[in-house]
């Protein structure tokens, strides 16, 4: 899973703006766009995004991990 793309999808699904997210996580809009480009994100930032967006990105990662285990 490309975490940044998933964050972008969730923001869009919720009808939120990049400006709104930037304000919630106390950064510039340009930093939010950089987050969207990241294939991976450190756990502290991912937790903050999960709380702000009310979405469990860790669950998505867990499901992906379990799916990969099953294909072995």
FENNORGI-V673276 format. One record per pair of residues at least 12 apart in sequence whose ideal C-beta (glycine too) atoms are under 10 Angstrom apart, sorted by the first residue. I is the first residue (numbers start at 1). GAP is how many residues later the second one is. D is the distance in Angstrom with one decimal. If there is no record, write none. Layout:
# FENNORGI-V673276
{{I:GAP:D} {I:GAP:D}}
This chain:
# FENNORGI-V673276
{{1:38:8.7} {1:39:9.3} {1:56:8.8} {1:59:6.0} {1:60:6.4} {1:62:8.9} {1:63:4.9} {1:64:9.5} {2:34:9.3} {2:35:9.1} {2:36:8.1} {2:37:5.1} {2:38:8.5} {3:32:8.6} {3:33:9.5} {3:35:6.4} {3:36:6.6} {3:37:5.7} {3:38:4.8} {3:42:9.5} {3:43:6.8} {3:46:9.0} {3:54:6.7} {3:57:8.3} {3:58:7.6} {4:28:9.8} {4:29:9.3} {4:30:8.3} {4:31:5.5} {4:32:4.6} {4:33:5.5} {4:34:4.1} {4:35:6.6} {4:36:8.3} {4:37:6.8} {5:31:6.8} {5:32:8.6} {5:33:9.0} {5:34:8.4} {6:30:9.5} {6:35:9.6} {6:40:10.0} {6:43:9.7} {6:49:9.0} {6:51:6.5} {6:54:6.1} {6:55:9.1} {6:58:9.9} {7:14:8.4} {7:25:8.7} {7:28:6.2} {7:29:6.4} {7:31:8.6} {7:34:7.6} {7:38:9.6} {7:39:8.4} {7:42:5.8} {7:43:9.5} {7:46:7.6} {7:48:8.7} {7:50:7.1} {8:13:9.6} {8:24:8.9} {8:25:9.0} {8:27:8.4} {8:28:4.4} {8:29:9.2} {9:27:9.6} {9:46:9.8} {10:39:8.4} {10:40:9.5} {10:43:5.5} {10:44:9.2} {10:45:5.0} {10:47:7.8} {10:50:9.3} {11:21:8.4} {11:24:9.9} {11:25:8.4} {11:38:9.1} {11:41:9.8} {11:42:6.9} {11:44:9.3} {13:40:9.5} {13:42:8.8} {14:39:6.6} {14:40:8.2} {14:41:8.0} {16:36:9.2} {16:37:7.5} {17:12:8.9} {17:15:9.5} {18:12:9.3} {18:13:9.8} {18:14:4.9} {18:15:6.8} {18:17:9.7} {18:18:8.4} {19:13:8.4} {20:12:9.4} {20:32:9.3} {21:14:8.5} {21:15:9.8} {21:28:8.0} {21:31:7.0} {21:32:7.7} {22:13:9.5} {23:29:9.7} {24:24:8.5} {24:25:8.9} {24:27:9.1} {24:28:4.4} {24:29:8.4} {25:20:7.8} {25:23:5.7} {25:24:6.9} {25:26:9.6} {25:27:6.1} {25:28:9.8} {26:22:9.2} {27:18:9.8} {32:17:9.8} {35:14:7.8} {40:21:9.7} {41:16:8.2} {43:14:9.9} {43:15:8.2} {43:18:9.9} {46:12:7.0} {46:15:8.4}}
